[in-house]
């Protein structure tokens, strides 16, 4: 099964900006604020804190596995930082 990048972007936007009182939001922002894509694992862990839907967690994990730098840059753009 391949990653759904559109769904991952929507889920990250919800977790980072749109959702009310999302658990792990600050940790997620902190992980994407680092200057190295190796912190994508920390971002996935933070995403898991605020997400109860296992399908969304699995999709984000697949995206990280397929192209961790793309996922990392997607998260950075959502919070207003430039891509690495």
mmCIF file of the N, C-alpha and C atoms, coordinates in Angstrom:
data_MODEL
# 
_entry.id   MODEL 
# 
loop_
_atom_site.group_PDB 
_atom_site.id 
_atom_site.type_symbol 
_atom_site.label_atom_id 
_atom_site.label_alt_id 
_atom_site.label_comp_id 
_atom_site.label_asym_id 
_atom_site.label_entity_id 
_atom_site.label_seq_id 
_atom_site.pdbx_PDB_ins_code 
_atom_site.Cartn_x 
_atom_site.Cartn_y 
_atom_site.Cartn_z 
_atom_site.occupancy 
_atom_site.B_iso_or_equiv 
_atom_site.pdbx_formal_charge 
_atom_site.auth_seq_id 
_atom_site.auth_comp_id 
_atom_site.auth_asym_id 
_atom_site.auth_atom_id 
_atom_site.pdbx_PDB_model_num 
ATOM 1   N N  . UNK A 1 1  ? 0.847  -1.176 0.000  1.00 0.00 ? 1  UNK A N  1 
ATOM 2   C CA . UNK A 1 1  ? 0.000  0.000  0.000  1.00 0.00 ? 1  UNK A CA 1 
ATOM 3   C C  . UNK A 1 1  ? 0.896  1.245  0.000  1.00 0.00 ? 1  UNK A C  1 
ATOM 4   N N  . UNK A 1 2  ? 0.591  2.169  -0.881 1.00 0.00 ? 2  UNK A N  1 
ATOM 5   C CA . UNK A 1 2  ? 1.416  3.363  -0.967 1.00 0.00 ? 2  UNK A CA 1 
ATOM 6   C C  . UNK A 1 2  ? 0.822  4.494  -0.121 1.00 0.00 ? 2  UNK A C  1 
ATOM 7   N N  . UNK A 1 3  ? 1.657  5.461  0.138  1.00 0.00 ? 3  UNK A N  1 
ATOM 8   C CA . UNK A 1 3  ? 1.259  6.591  0.975  1.00 0.00 ? 3  UNK A CA 1 
ATOM 9   C C  . UNK A 1 3  ? 0.330  7.528  0.211  1.00 0.00 ? 3  UNK A C  1 
ATOM 10  N N  . UNK A 1 4  ? -0.593 8.119  0.924  1.00 0.00 ? 4  UNK A N  1 
ATOM 11  C CA . UNK A 1 4  ? -1.509 9.111  0.364  1.00 0.00 ? 4  UNK A CA 1 
ATOM 12  C C  . UNK A 1 4  ? -1.023 10.479 0.860  1.00 0.00 ? 4  UNK A C  1 
ATOM 13  N N  . UNK A 1 5  ? -0.295 11.178 -0.011 1.00 0.00 ? 5  UNK A N  1 
ATOM 14  C CA . UNK A 1 5  ? 0.332  12.437 0.380  1.00 0.00 ? 5  UNK A CA 1 
ATOM 15  C C  . UNK A 1 5  ? -0.692 13.541 0.610  1.00 0.00 ? 5  UNK A C  1 
ATOM 16  N N  . UNK A 1 6  ? -1.751 13.537 -0.160 1.00 0.00 ? 6  UNK A N  1 
ATOM 17  C CA . UNK A 1 6  ? -2.792 14.560 0.015  1.00 0.00 ? 6  UNK A CA 1 
ATOM 18  C C  . UNK A 1 6  ? -3.434 14.428 1.402  1.00 0.00 ? 6  UNK A C  1 
ATOM 19  N N  . UNK A 1 7  ? -3.753 13.197 1.780  1.00 0.00 ? 7  UNK A N  1 
ATOM 20  C CA . UNK A 1 7  ? -4.349 12.961 3.096  1.00 0.00 ? 7  UNK A CA 1 
ATOM 21  C C  . UNK A 1 7  ? -3.367 13.319 4.213  1.00 0.00 ? 7  UNK A C  1 
ATOM 22  N N  . UNK A 1 8  ? -2.087 13.016 4.006  1.00 0.00 ? 8  UNK A N  1 
ATOM 23  C CA . UNK A 1 8  ? -1.084 13.343 5.021  1.00 0.00 ? 8  UNK A CA 1 
ATOM 24  C C  . UNK A 1 8  ? -1.004 14.851 5.218  1.00 0.00 ? 8  UNK A C  1 
ATOM 25  N N  . UNK A 1 9  ? -1.050 15.609 4.135  1.00 0.00 ? 9  UNK A N  1 
ATOM 26  C CA . UNK A 1 9  ? -1.001 17.070 4.244  1.00 0.00 ? 9  UNK A CA 1 
ATOM 27  C C  . UNK A 1 9  ? -2.220 17.593 4.997  1.00 0.00 ? 9  UNK A C  1 
ATOM 28  N N  . UNK A 1 10 ? -3.404 17.069 4.666  1.00 0.00 ? 10 UNK A N  1 
ATOM 29  C CA . UNK A 1 10 ? -4.627 17.500 5.354  1.00 0.00 ? 10 UNK A CA 1 
ATOM 30  C C  . UNK A 1 10 ? -4.559 17.167 6.839  1.00 0.00 ? 10 UNK A C  1 
ATOM 31  N N  . UNK A 1 11 ? -4.057 15.988 7.165  1.00 0.00 ? 11 UNK A N  1 
ATOM 32  C CA . UNK A 1 11 ? -3.955 15.574 8.569  1.00 0.00 ? 11 UNK A CA 1 
ATOM 33  C C  . UNK A 1 11 ? -2.950 16.435 9.328  1.00 0.00 ? 11 UNK A C  1 
ATOM 34  N N  . UNK A 1 12 ? -1.836 16.762 8.683  1.00 0.00 ? 12 UNK A N  1 
ATOM 35  C CA . UNK A 1 12 ? -0.852 17.627 9.332  1.00 0.00 ? 12 UNK A CA 1 
ATOM 36  C C  . UNK A 1 12 ? -1.403 19.036 9.526  1.00 0.00 ? 12 UNK A C  1 
ATOM 37  N N  . UNK A 1 13 ? -2.106 19.550 8.528  1.00 0.00 ? 13 UNK A N  1 
ATOM 38  C CA . UNK A 1 13 ? -2.716 20.878 8.661  1.00 0.00 ? 13 UNK A CA 1 
ATOM 39  C C  . UNK A 1 13 ? -3.691 20.908 9.827  1.00 0.00 ? 13 UNK A C  1 
ATOM 40  N N  . UNK A 1 14 ? -4.481 19.857 9.961  1.00 0.00 ? 14 UNK A N  1 
ATOM 41  C CA . UNK A 1 14 ? -5.428 19.790 11.076 1.00 0.00 ? 14 UNK A CA 1 
ATOM 42  C C  . UNK A 1 14 ? -4.669 19.744 12.403 1.00 0.00 ? 14 UNK A C  1 
ATOM 43  N N  . UNK A 1 15 ? -3.663 18.891 12.483 1.00 0.00 ? 15 UNK A N  1 
ATOM 44  C CA . UNK A 1 15 ? -2.924 18.733 13.740 1.00 0.00 ? 15 UNK A CA 1 
ATOM 45  C C  . UNK A 1 15 ? -2.130 19.981 14.106 1.00 0.00 ? 15 UNK A C  1 
ATOM 46  N N  . UNK A 1 16 ? -1.589 20.668 13.105 1.00 0.00 ? 16 UNK A N  1 
ATOM 47  C CA . UNK A 1 16 ? -0.736 21.823 13.378 1.00 0.00 ? 16 UNK A CA 1 
ATOM 48  C C  . UNK A 1 16 ? -1.508 23.126 13.529 1.00 0.00 ? 16 UNK A C  1 
ATOM 49  N N  . UNK A 1 17 ? -2.628 23.277 12.825 1.00 0.00 ? 17 UNK A N  1 
ATOM 50  C CA . UNK A 1 17 ? -3.296 24.578 12.794 1.00 0.00 ? 17 UNK A CA 1 
ATOM 51  C C  . UNK A 1 17 ? -4.798 24.562 13.064 1.00 0.00 ? 17 UNK A C  1 
ATOM 52  N N  . UNK A 1 18 ? -5.508 23.598 12.538 1.00 0.00 ? 18 UNK A N  1 
ATOM 53  C CA . UNK A 1 18 ? -6.963 23.686 12.497 1.00 0.00 ? 18 UNK A CA 1 
ATOM 54  C C  . UNK A 1 18 ? -7.699 23.047 13.664 1.00 0.00 ? 18 UNK A C  1 
ATOM 55  N N  . UNK A 1 19 ? -7.188 21.958 14.170 1.00 0.00 ? 19 UNK A N  1 
ATOM 56  C CA . UNK A 1 19 ? -7.885 21.233 15.234 1.00 0.00 ? 19 UNK A CA 1 
ATOM 57  C C  . UNK A 1 19 ? -7.897 21.986 16.547 1.00 0.00 ? 19 UNK A C  1 
ATOM 58  N N  . UNK A 1 20 ? -8.951 21.793 17.311 1.00 0.00 ? 20 UNK A N  1 
ATOM 59  C CA . UNK A 1 20 ? -9.070 22.429 18.624 1.00 0.00 ? 20 UNK A CA 1 
ATOM 60  C C  . UNK A 1 20 ? -8.395 21.561 19.672 1.00 0.00 ? 20 UNK A C  1 
ATOM 61  N N  . UNK A 1 21 ? -7.504 22.164 20.453 1.00 0.00 ? 21 UNK A N  1 
ATOM 62  C CA . UNK A 1 21 ? -6.879 21.499 21.593 1.00 0.00 ? 21 UNK A CA 1 
ATOM 63  C C  . UNK A 1 21 ? -6.257 20.150 21.206 1.00 0.00 ? 21 UNK A C  1 
ATOM 64  N N  . UNK A 1 22 ? -5.397 20.174 20.199 1.00 0.00 ? 22 UNK A N  1 
ATOM 65  C CA . UNK A 1 22 ? -4.749 18.950 19.718 1.00 0.00 ? 22 UNK A CA 1 
ATOM 66  C C  . UNK A 1 22 ? -3.589 18.594 20.634 1.00 0.00 ? 22 UNK A C  1 
ATOM 67  N N  . UNK A 1 23 ? -3.640 17.400 21.182 1.00 0.00 ? 23 UNK A N  1 
ATOM 68  C CA . UNK A 1 23 ? -2.570 16.910 22.049 1.00 0.00 ? 23 UNK A CA 1 
ATOM 69  C C  . UNK A 1 23 ? -1.316 16.690 21.196 1.00 0.00 ? 23 UNK A C  1 
ATOM 70  N N  . UNK A 1 24 ? -0.173 17.160 21.654 1.00 0.00 ? 24 UNK A N  1 
ATOM 71  C CA . UNK A 1 24 ? 1.085  16.974 20.945 1.00 0.00 ? 24 UNK A CA 1 
ATOM 72  C C  . UNK A 1 24 ? 1.385  18.038 19.905 1.00 0.00 ? 24 UNK A C  1 
ATOM 73  N N  . UNK A 1 25 ? 0.524  19.056 19.781 1.00 0.00 ? 25 UNK A N  1 
ATOM 74  C CA . UNK A 1 25 ? 0.729  20.091 18.758 1.00 0.00 ? 25 UNK A CA 1 
ATOM 75  C C  . UNK A 1 25 ? 2.067  20.812 18.946 1.00 0.00 ? 25 UNK A C  1 
ATOM 76  N N  . UNK A 1 26 ? 2.376  21.202 20.164 1.00 0.00 ? 26 UNK A N  1 
ATOM 77  C CA . UNK A 1 26 ? 3.632  21.929 20.401 1.00 0.00 ? 26 UNK A CA 1 
ATOM 78  C C  . UNK A 1 26 ? 4.840  21.045 20.105 1.00 0.00 ? 26 UNK A C  1 
ATOM 79  N N  . UNK A 1 27 ? 4.756  19.772 20.455 1.00 0.00 ? 27 UNK A N  1 
ATOM 80  C CA . UNK A 1 27 ? 5.842  18.839 20.163 1.00 0.00 ? 27 UNK A CA 1 
ATOM 81  C C  . UNK A 1 27 ? 6.004  18.655 18.655 1.00 0.00 ? 27 UNK A C  1 
ATOM 82  N N  . UNK A 1 28 ? 4.883  18.618 17.944 1.00 0.00 ? 28 UNK A N  1 
ATOM 83  C CA . UNK A 1 28 ? 4.904  18.467 16.492 1.00 0.00 ? 28 UNK A CA 1 
ATOM 84  C C  . UNK A 1 28 ? 5.550  19.690 15.839 1.00 0.00 ? 28 UNK A C  1 
ATOM 85  N N  . UNK A 1 29 ? 5.163  20.867 16.291 1.00 0.00 ? 29 UNK A N  1 
ATOM 86  C CA . UNK A 1 29 ? 5.765  22.100 15.763 1.00 0.00 ? 29 UNK A CA 1 
ATOM 87  C C  . UNK A 1 29 ? 7.259  22.149 16.079 1.00 0.00 ? 29 UNK A C  1 
ATOM 88  N N  . UNK A 1 30 ? 7.627  21.750 17.270 1.00 0.00 ? 30 UNK A N  1 
ATOM 89  C CA . UNK A 1 30 ? 9.036  21.754 17.658 1.00 0.00 ? 30 UNK A CA 1 
ATOM 90  C C  . UNK A 1 30 ? 9.848  20.796 16.785 1.00 0.00 ? 30 UNK A C  1 
ATOM 91  N N  . UNK A 1 31 ? 9.286  19.634 16.493 1.00 0.00 ? 31 UNK A N  1 
ATOM 92  C CA . UNK A 1 31 ? 9.995  18.661 15.656 1.00 0.00 ? 31 UNK A CA 1 
ATOM 93  C C  . UNK A 1 31 ? 10.202 19.203 14.243 1.00 0.00 ? 31 UNK A C  1 
ATOM 94  N N  . UNK A 1 32 ? 9.195  19.866 13.687 1.00 0.00 ? 32 UNK A N  1 
ATOM 95  C CA . UNK A 1 32 ? 9.329  20.415 12.341 1.00 0.00 ? 32 UNK A CA 1 
ATOM 96  C C  . UNK A 1 32 ? 10.190 21.676 12.313 1.00 0.00 ? 32 UNK A C  1 
ATOM 97  N N  . UNK A 1 33 ? 10.429 22.285 13.462 1.00 0.00 ? 33 UNK A N  1 
ATOM 98  C CA . UNK A 1 33 ? 11.241 23.494 13.519 1.00 0.00 ? 33 UNK A CA 1 
ATOM 99  C C  . UNK A 1 33 ? 12.735 23.213 13.504 1.00 0.00 ? 33 UNK A C  1 
ATOM 100 N N  . UNK A 1 34 ? 13.124 21.979 13.707 1.00 0.00 ? 34 UNK A N  1 
ATOM 101 C CA . UNK A 1 34 ? 14.541 21.618 13.679 1.00 0.00 ? 34 UNK A CA 1 
ATOM 102 C C  . UNK A 1 34 ? 15.078 21.802 12.264 1.00 0.00 ? 34 UNK A C  1 
ATOM 103 N N  . UNK A 1 35 ? 16.385 21.969 12.150 1.00 0.00 ? 35 UNK A N  1 
ATOM 104 C CA . UNK A 1 35 ? 17.009 22.222 10.848 1.00 0.00 ? 35 UNK A CA 1 
ATOM 105 C C  . UNK A 1 35 ? 17.514 20.951 10.175 1.00 0.00 ? 35 UNK A C  1 
ATOM 106 N N  . UNK A 1 36 ? 16.891 19.814 10.466 1.00 0.00 ? 36 UNK A N  1 
ATOM 107 C CA . UNK A 1 36 ? 17.348 18.568 9.878  1.00 0.00 ? 36 UNK A CA 1 
ATOM 108 C C  . UNK A 1 36 ? 16.181 17.596 9.751  1.00 0.00 ? 36 UNK A C  1 
ATOM 109 N N  . UNK A 1 37 ? 16.042 16.995 8.577  1.00 0.00 ? 37 UNK A N  1 
ATOM 110 C CA . UNK A 1 37 ? 14.934 16.072 8.328  1.00 0.00 ? 37 UNK A CA 1 
ATOM 111 C C  . UNK A 1 37 ? 15.045 14.778 9.130  1.00 0.00 ? 37 UNK A C  1 
ATOM 112 N N  . UNK A 1 38 ? 16.169 14.554 9.792  1.00 0.00 ? 38 UNK A N  1 
ATOM 113 C CA . UNK A 1 38 ? 16.293 13.336 10.610 1.00 0.00 ? 38 UNK A CA 1 
ATOM 114 C C  . UNK A 1 38 ? 15.322 13.354 11.784 1.00 0.00 ? 38 UNK A C  1 
ATOM 115 N N  . UNK A 1 39 ? 14.744 14.526 12.081 1.00 0.00 ? 39 UNK A N  1 
ATOM 116 C CA . UNK A 1 39 ? 13.784 14.636 13.175 1.00 0.00 ? 39 UNK A CA 1 
ATOM 117 C C  . UNK A 1 39 ? 12.365 14.253 12.755 1.00 0.00 ? 39 UNK A C  1 
ATOM 118 N N  . UNK A 1 40 ? 12.209 13.698 11.563 1.00 0.00 ? 40 UNK A N  1 
ATOM 119 C CA . UNK A 1 40 ? 10.876 13.304 11.103 1.00 0.00 ? 40 UNK A CA 1 
ATOM 120 C C  . UNK A 1 40 ? 10.288 12.236 12.028 1.00 0.00 ? 40 UNK A C  1 
ATOM 121 N N  . UNK A 1 41 ? 11.117 11.402 12.608 1.00 0.00 ? 41 UNK A N  1 
ATOM 122 C CA . UNK A 1 41 ? 10.631 10.389 13.554 1.00 0.00 ? 41 UNK A CA 1 
ATOM 123 C C  . UNK A 1 41 ? 9.981  11.028 14.770 1.00 0.00 ? 41 UNK A C  1 
ATOM 124 N N  . UNK A 1 42 ? 10.578 12.101 15.257 1.00 0.00 ? 42 UNK A N  1 
ATOM 125 C CA . UNK A 1 42 ? 9.998  12.833 16.388 1.00 0.00 ? 42 UNK A CA 1 
ATOM 126 C C  . UNK A 1 42 ? 8.673  13.462 15.986 1.00 0.00 ? 42 UNK A C  1 
ATOM 127 N N  . UNK A 1 43 ? 8.578  13.908 14.744 1.00 0.00 ? 43 UNK A N  1 
ATOM 128 C CA . UNK A 1 43 ? 7.324  14.485 14.255 1.00 0.00 ? 43 UNK A CA 1 
ATOM 129 C C  . UNK A 1 43 ? 6.232  13.428 14.188 1.00 0.00 ? 43 UNK A C  1 
ATOM 130 N N  . UNK A 1 44 ? 6.567  12.249 13.716 1.00 0.00 ? 44 UNK A N  1 
ATOM 131 C CA . UNK A 1 44 ? 5.579  11.162 13.656 1.00 0.00 ? 44 UNK A CA 1 
ATOM 132 C C  . UNK A 1 44 ? 5.128  10.781 15.063 1.00 0.00 ? 44 UNK A C  1 
ATOM 133 N N  . UNK A 1 45 ? 6.065  10.715 16.006 1.00 0.00 ? 45 UNK A N  1 
ATOM 134 C CA . UNK A 1 45 ? 5.704  10.397 17.396 1.00 0.00 ? 45 UNK A CA 1 
ATOM 135 C C  . UNK A 1 45 ? 4.781  11.457 17.987 1.00 0.00 ? 45 UNK A C  1 
ATOM 136 N N  . UNK A 1 46 ? 5.067  12.731 17.714 1.00 0.00 ? 46 UNK A N  1 
ATOM 137 C CA . UNK A 1 46 ? 4.217  13.809 18.215 1.00 0.00 ? 46 UNK A CA 1 
ATOM 138 C C  . UNK A 1 46 ? 2.835  13.757 17.568 1.00 0.00 ? 46 UNK A C  1 
ATOM 139 N N  . UNK A 1 47 ? 2.775  13.423 16.279 1.00 0.00 ? 47 UNK A N  1 
ATOM 140 C CA . UNK A 1 47 ? 1.508  13.293 15.569 1.00 0.00 ? 47 UNK A CA 1 
ATOM 141 C C  . UNK A 1 47 ? 0.643  12.215 16.224 1.00 0.00 ? 47 UNK A C  1 
ATOM 142 N N  . UNK A 1 48 ? 1.264  11.131 16.633 1.00 0.00 ? 48 UNK A N  1 
ATOM 143 C CA . UNK A 1 48 ? 0.536  10.025 17.271 1.00 0.00 ? 48 UNK A CA 1 
ATOM 144 C C  . UNK A 1 48 ? -0.148 10.465 18.570 1.00 0.00 ? 48 UNK A C  1 
ATOM 145 N N  . UNK A 1 49 ? 0.435  11.431 19.271 1.00 0.00 ? 49 UNK A N  1 
ATOM 146 C CA . UNK A 1 49 ? -0.142 11.899 20.536 1.00 0.00 ? 49 UNK A CA 1 
ATOM 147 C C  . UNK A 1 49 ? -1.527 12.505 20.338 1.00 0.00 ? 49 UNK A C  1 
ATOM 148 N N  . UNK A 1 50 ? -1.716 13.191 19.225 1.00 0.00 ? 50 UNK A N  1 
ATOM 149 C CA . UNK A 1 50 ? -2.974 13.890 19.012 1.00 0.00 ? 50 UNK A CA 1 
ATOM 150 C C  . UNK A 1 50 ? -3.917 13.204 18.057 1.00 0.00 ? 50 UNK A C  1 
ATOM 151 N N  . UNK A 1 51 ? -3.557 12.032 17.601 1.00 0.00 ? 51 UNK A N  1 
ATOM 152 C CA . UNK A 1 51 ? -4.361 11.349 16.592 1.00 0.00 ? 51 UNK A CA 1 
ATOM 153 C C  . UNK A 1 51 ? -4.800 9.985  17.099 1.00 0.00 ? 51 UNK A C  1 
ATOM 154 N N  . UNK A 1 52 ? -6.075 9.715  17.014 1.00 0.00 ? 52 UNK A N  1 
ATOM 155 C CA . UNK A 1 52 ? -6.596 8.418  17.462 1.00 0.00 ? 52 UNK A CA 1 
ATOM 156 C C  . UNK A 1 52 ? -6.905 7.475  16.308 1.00 0.00 ? 52 UNK A C  1 
ATOM 157 N N  . UNK A 1 53 ? -6.892 8.006  15.097 1.00 0.00 ? 53 UNK A N  1 
ATOM 158 C CA . UNK A 1 53 ? -7.228 7.215  13.911 1.00 0.00 ? 53 UNK A CA 1 
ATOM 159 C C  . UNK A 1 53 ? -5.977 6.476  13.422 1.00 0.00 ? 53 UNK A C  1 
ATOM 160 N N  . UNK A 1 54 ? -5.977 5.164  13.581 1.00 0.00 ? 54 UNK A N  1 
ATOM 161 C CA . UNK A 1 54 ? -4.811 4.368  13.200 1.00 0.00 ? 54 UNK A CA 1 
ATOM 162 C C  . UNK A 1 54 ? -4.510 4.434  11.709 1.00 0.00 ? 54 UNK A C  1 
ATOM 163 N N  . UNK A 1 55 ? -5.527 4.639  10.881 1.00 0.00 ? 55 UNK A N  1 
ATOM 164 C CA . UNK A 1 55 ? -5.295 4.751  9.433  1.00 0.00 ? 55 UNK A CA 1 
ATOM 165 C C  . UNK A 1 55 ? -4.488 6.008  9.119  1.00 0.00 ? 55 UNK A C  1 
ATOM 166 N N  . UNK A 1 56 ? -4.775 7.101  9.806  1.00 0.00 ? 56 UNK A N  1 
ATOM 167 C CA . UNK A 1 56 ? -4.040 8.350  9.588  1.00 0.00 ? 56 UNK A CA 1 
ATOM 168 C C  . UNK A 1 56 ? -2.602 8.227  10.084 1.00 0.00 ? 56 UNK A C  1 
ATOM 169 N N  . UNK A 1 57 ? -2.426 7.584  11.218 1.00 0.00 ? 57 UNK A N  1 
ATOM 170 C CA . UNK A 1 57 ? -1.085 7.361  11.751 1.00 0.00 ? 57 UNK A CA 1 
ATOM 171 C C  . UNK A 1 57 ? -0.292 6.478  10.795 1.00 0.00 ? 57 UNK A C  1 
ATOM 172 N N  . UNK A 1 58 ? -0.902 5.420  10.301 1.00 0.00 ? 58 UNK A N  1 
ATOM 173 C CA . UNK A 1 58 ? -0.226 4.514  9.368  1.00 0.00 ? 58 UNK A CA 1 
ATOM 174 C C  . UNK A 1 58 ? 0.149  5.227  8.081  1.00 0.00 ? 58 UNK A C  1 
ATOM 175 N N  . UNK A 1 59 ? -0.754 6.070  7.584  1.00 0.00 ? 59 UNK A N  1 
ATOM 176 C CA . UNK A 1 59 ? -0.457 6.790  6.351  1.00 0.00 ? 59 UNK A CA 1 
ATOM 177 C C  . UNK A 1 59 ? 0.717  7.738  6.546  1.00 0.00 ? 59 UNK A C  1 
ATOM 178 N N  . UNK A 1 60 ? 0.740  8.472  7.655  1.00 0.00 ? 60 UNK A N  1 
ATOM 179 C CA . UNK A 1 60 ? 1.847  9.388  7.910  1.00 0.00 ? 60 UNK A CA 1 
ATOM 180 C C  . UNK A 1 60 ? 3.157  8.606  8.037  1.00 0.00 ? 60 UNK A C  1 
ATOM 181 N N  . UNK A 1 61 ? 3.115  7.456  8.659  1.00 0.00 ? 61 UNK A N  1 
ATOM 182 C CA . UNK A 1 61 ? 4.307  6.615  8.786  1.00 0.00 ? 61 UNK A CA 1 
ATOM 183 C C  . UNK A 1 61 ? 4.777  6.122  7.419  1.00 0.00 ? 61 UNK A C  1 
ATOM 184 N N  . UNK A 1 62 ? 3.828  5.771  6.541  1.00 0.00 ? 62 UNK A N  1 
ATOM 185 C CA . UNK A 1 62 ? 4.194  5.359  5.181  1.00 0.00 ? 62 UNK A CA 1 
ATOM 186 C C  . UNK A 1 62 ? 4.844  6.500  4.417  1.00 0.00 ? 62 UNK A C  1 
ATOM 187 N N  . UNK A 1 63 ? 4.313  7.700  4.577  1.00 0.00 ? 63 UNK A N  1 
ATOM 188 C CA . UNK A 1 63 ? 4.908  8.871  3.924  1.00 0.00 ? 63 UNK A CA 1 
ATOM 189 C C  . UNK A 1 63 ? 6.344  9.070  4.413  1.00 0.00 ? 63 UNK A C  1 
ATOM 190 N N  . UNK A 1 64 ? 6.552  8.958  5.715  1.00 0.00 ? 64 UNK A N  1 
ATOM 191 C CA . UNK A 1 64 ? 7.895  9.123  6.275  1.00 0.00 ? 64 UNK A CA 1 
ATOM 192 C C  . UNK A 1 64 ? 8.841  8.065  5.732  1.00 0.00 ? 64 UNK A C  1 
ATOM 193 N N  . UNK A 1 65 ? 8.322  6.856  5.552  1.00 0.00 ? 65 UNK A N  1 
ATOM 194 C CA . UNK A 1 65 ? 9.144  5.767  5.035  1.00 0.00 ? 65 UNK A CA 1 
ATOM 195 C C  . UNK A 1 65 ? 9.471  5.978  3.548  1.00 0.00 ? 65 UNK A C  1 
ATOM 196 N N  . UNK A 1 66 ? 8.491  6.439  2.777  1.00 0.00 ? 66 UNK A N  1 
ATOM 197 C CA . UNK A 1 66 ? 8.692  6.646  1.337  1.00 0.00 ? 66 UNK A CA 1 
ATOM 198 C C  . UNK A 1 66 ? 9.646  7.799  1.057  1.00 0.00 ? 66 UNK A C  1 
ATOM 199 N N  . UNK A 1 67 ? 9.452  8.923  1.755  1.00 0.00 ? 67 UNK A N  1 
ATOM 200 C CA . UNK A 1 67 ? 10.280 10.112 1.491  1.00 0.00 ? 67 UNK A CA 1 
ATOM 201 C C  . UNK A 1 67 ? 10.241 11.019 2.720  1.00 0.00 ? 67 UNK A C  1 
ATOM 202 N N  . UNK A 1 68 ? 11.143 10.756 3.650  1.00 0.00 ? 68 UNK A N  1 
ATOM 203 C CA . UNK A 1 68 ? 11.126 11.502 4.913  1.00 0.00 ? 68 UNK A CA 1 
ATOM 204 C C  . UNK A 1 68 ? 11.382 12.991 4.717  1.00 0.00 ? 68 UNK A C  1 
ATOM 205 N N  . UNK A 1 69 ? 12.226 13.354 3.789  1.00 0.00 ? 69 UNK A N  1 
ATOM 206 C CA . UNK A 1 69 ? 12.516 14.774 3.577  1.00 0.00 ? 69 UNK A CA 1 
ATOM 207 C C  . UNK A 1 69 ? 11.295 15.502 3.012  1.00 0.00 ? 69 UNK A C  1 
ATOM 208 N N  . UNK A 1 70 ? 10.574 14.868 2.102  1.00 0.00 ? 70 UNK A N  1 
ATOM 209 C CA . UNK A 1 70 ? 9.357  15.480 1.555  1.00 0.00 ? 70 UNK A CA 1 
ATOM 210 C C  . UNK A 1 70 ? 8.338  15.726 2.659  1.00 0.00 ? 70 UNK A C  1 
ATOM 211 N N  . UNK A 1 71 ? 8.127  14.725 3.514  1.00 0.00 ? 71 UNK A N  1 
ATOM 212 C CA . UNK A 1 71 ? 7.176  14.869 4.611  1.00 0.00 ? 71 UNK A CA 1 
ATOM 213 C C  . UNK A 1 71 ? 7.628  15.969 5.567  1.00 0.00 ? 71 UNK A C  1 
ATOM 214 N N  . UNK A 1 72 ? 8.918  15.996 5.871  1.00 0.00 ? 72 UNK A N  1 
ATOM 215 C CA . UNK A 1 72 ? 9.444  17.002 6.788  1.00 0.00 ? 72 UNK A CA 1 
ATOM 216 C C  . UNK A 1 72 ? 9.237  18.404 6.231  1.00 0.00 ? 72 UNK A C  1 
ATOM 217 N N  . UNK A 1 73 ? 9.534  18.573 4.952  1.00 0.00 ? 73 UNK A N  1 
ATOM 218 C CA . UNK A 1 73 ? 9.359  19.883 4.323  1.00 0.00 ? 73 UNK A CA 1 
ATOM 219 C C  . UNK A 1 73 ? 7.889  20.275 4.228  1.00 0.00 ? 73 UNK A C  1 
ATOM 220 N N  . UNK A 1 74 ? 7.015  19.300 4.059  1.00 0.00 ? 74 UNK A N  1 
ATOM 221 C CA . UNK A 1 74 ? 5.577  19.570 4.041  1.00 0.00 ? 74 UNK A CA 1 
ATOM 222 C C  . UNK A 1 74 ? 5.148  20.161 5.390  1.00 0.00 ? 74 UNK A C  1 
ATOM 223 N N  . UNK A 1 75 ? 5.588  19.535 6.468  1.00 0.00 ? 75 UNK A N  1 
ATOM 224 C CA . UNK A 1 75 ? 5.262  20.034 7.803  1.00 0.00 ? 75 UNK A CA 1 
ATOM 225 C C  . UNK A 1 75 ? 5.848  21.418 8.054  1.00 0.00 ? 75 UNK A C  1 
ATOM 226 N N  . UNK A 1 76 ? 7.070  21.647 7.598  1.00 0.00 ? 76 UNK A N  1 
ATOM 227 C CA . UNK A 1 76 ? 7.707  22.957 7.769  1.00 0.00 ? 76 UNK A CA 1 
ATOM 228 C C  . UNK A 1 76 ? 6.922  24.036 7.039  1.00 0.00 ? 76 UNK A C  1 
ATOM 229 N N  . UNK A 1 77 ? 6.474  23.752 5.836  1.00 0.00 ? 77 UNK A N  1 
ATOM 230 C CA . UNK A 1 77 ? 5.709  24.735 5.063  1.00 0.00 ? 77 UNK A CA 1 
ATOM 231 C C  . UNK A 1 77 ? 4.382  25.063 5.750  1.00 0.00 ? 77 UNK A C  1 
ATOM 232 N N  . UNK A 1 78 ? 3.749  24.061 6.324  1.00 0.00 ? 78 UNK A N  1 
ATOM 233 C CA . UNK A 1 78 ? 2.468  24.270 7.001  1.00 0.00 ? 78 UNK A CA 1 
ATOM 234 C C  . UNK A 1 78 ? 2.611  25.234 8.177  1.00 0.00 ? 78 UNK A C  1 
ATOM 235 N N  . UNK A 1 79 ? 3.742  25.168 8.876  1.00 0.00 ? 79 UNK A N  1 
ATOM 236 C CA . UNK A 1 79 ? 3.929  26.074 10.017 1.00 0.00 ? 79 UNK A CA 1 
ATOM 237 C C  . UNK A 1 79 ? 4.658  27.363 9.628  1.00 0.00 ? 79 UNK A C  1 
ATOM 238 N N  . UNK A 1 80 ? 4.857  27.561 8.320  1.00 0.00 ? 80 UNK A N  1 
ATOM 239 C CA . UNK A 1 80 ? 5.407  28.831 7.848  1.00 0.00 ? 80 UNK A CA 1 
ATOM 240 C C  . UNK A 1 80 ? 6.917  28.906 7.778  1.00 0.00 ? 80 UNK A C  1 
ATOM 241 N N  . UNK A 1 81 ? 7.593  27.763 7.790  1.00 0.00 ? 81 UNK A N  1 
ATOM 242 C CA . UNK A 1 81 ? 9.041  27.746 7.673  1.00 0.00 ? 81 UNK A CA 1 
ATOM 243 C C  . UNK A 1 81 ? 9.429  27.331 6.260  1.00 0.00 ? 81 UNK A C  1 
ATOM 244 N N  . UNK A 1 82 ? 10.624 27.740 5.828  1.00 0.00 ? 82 UNK A N  1 
ATOM 245 C CA . UNK A 1 82 ? 11.039 27.363 4.483  1.00 0.00 ? 82 UNK A CA 1 
ATOM 246 C C  . UNK A 1 82 ? 11.534 25.918 4.476  1.00 0.00 ? 82 UNK A C  1 
ATOM 247 N N  . UNK A 1 83 ? 11.420 25.303 3.325  1.00 0.00 ? 83 UNK A N  1 
ATOM 248 C CA . UNK A 1 83 ? 11.857 23.912 3.166  1.00 0.00 ? 83 UNK A CA 1 
ATOM 249 C C  . UNK A 1 83 ? 13.376 23.817 3.300  1.00 0.00 ? 83 UNK A C  1 
ATOM 250 N N  . UNK A 1 84 ? 13.829 22.660 3.705  1.00 0.00 ? 84 UNK A N  1 
ATOM 251 C CA . UNK A 1 84 ? 15.276 22.434 3.823  1.00 0.00 ? 84 UNK A CA 1 
ATOM 252 C C  . UNK A 1 84 ? 15.863 22.031 2.488  1.00 0.00 ? 84 UNK A C  1 
# 
